[in-house]
């Protein structure tokens, strides 16, 4: 997921890691990783419009004119793009499937499993106490929503070996196959009304962006200006002429979302962002090479996933504290609401920092990562269970665990307890497969 840290974690450990970074490392990629997650976190904090009665709305729905900002601030495609770059390099240095999965997923699944376990226990306690109404009930649903990102990332890691082979054989042709699939899905969805076909674009759209990372790893993105222009013009035309909404993030009550499931418009948006960040590669690399900047990037990479998992918990905690103290929240998008934004952001950042301090140790990798061995089938089963678990939980939330609250994942009903169990079991199996790799051969 990024730069591995020592048990020391911060301070001198960060300084030592930064100083020991080889000159060959692409520091701009690490900068993009932490910057994209930071923008996502900040965007979530800003979009939350909590009213005095504890209802949580979306600022972009209150002020529709702000939706155009999502064309610059919906940067999750950048994270998946740099993920593709990192996965290509990692798999080439560690080609055994179980070893590759465990090495890539330790810093993702372990903090995710802890997050789900903690919130699962809290949700059960709240429900048994009968306190799962109001903002607490909303929180039980909302804090799980960002887990969709974890599910998509798990799929990308799992599919890296075959897609990297396809990239080696076809280059840009492999990317073109995925784009063609996305186009066909939207044609079948909007022109022919084929049910459920739209969910295929969770794979085609995001894997196409991920495939661009492979192309970058091999130096094959030589015309980023063309990529950016084509993506921006394509997205603009699709929104202006087609059934696609302006917002590149999901909006409450909309008939069509560019995000869930992804659309061709979101794919074009991703192309525009990838082209844009590649155009900034020169100055971005020089900026990341500065000693202080690089130390900050190293430190942020060591806690990025923990911060992402807990940032909504912190934001809702701030609002809950304000309501509990009797503070009357101003109406969303009013002058008073905007005036309070810096204070709310500072409070959310402080509480996130506290949660990171408590849970960051689970993001640290094991001292020794596997590099050879078997265990591929067990690892594949584990990542499949974890994938369906986190995606299901992102839809059901943590509320209603005792009743087995359910939601439809594509065409399958999944309950919240089953989603929690699948995630934890999947994490265990991936870890087990990695440990099997580390077992010494007989006679040693």
ABEGO torsion letter per residue (X at the ends): XEBBBBAAGBEAAAAAAAAABBAABBAAAAAAAAAAAAAAAAAAAAABBBBAAGBBBBAAAABAAAAAAAAAABAAAAAAAAAAAAAAAAAAABABAAAAAAAAAAAAAAAAAAAAAAAAAAAAAAAAAGAABEAAAAAAAAAAAAAAAAAAAAAAAAAAAAAAAAAAAAEAAAAAAAAAAAAAAAAAAAAAGBBGAAAAAAAAAAAAAAAAAAAAAAGABABAAAAAAAAAAAAAAAAAABABBABABBBBGBABBAAOBBBAAAAAAAAAAAAAAAAAAAAAAAAAABAAAAAAAAAAAAAAAAAAAAAAAAAAAAAAAAAAAGBBBBBBGBAAAAAAAAAAAAAAAAAAAAAAAAAAAAABBBABBBABEBGAAAAAAAAAAAAAAAAAAAAAEABGAAAGBBBBBEABBBBAAAAAAAAAAAAAAAAAAAAAAABBBBGX
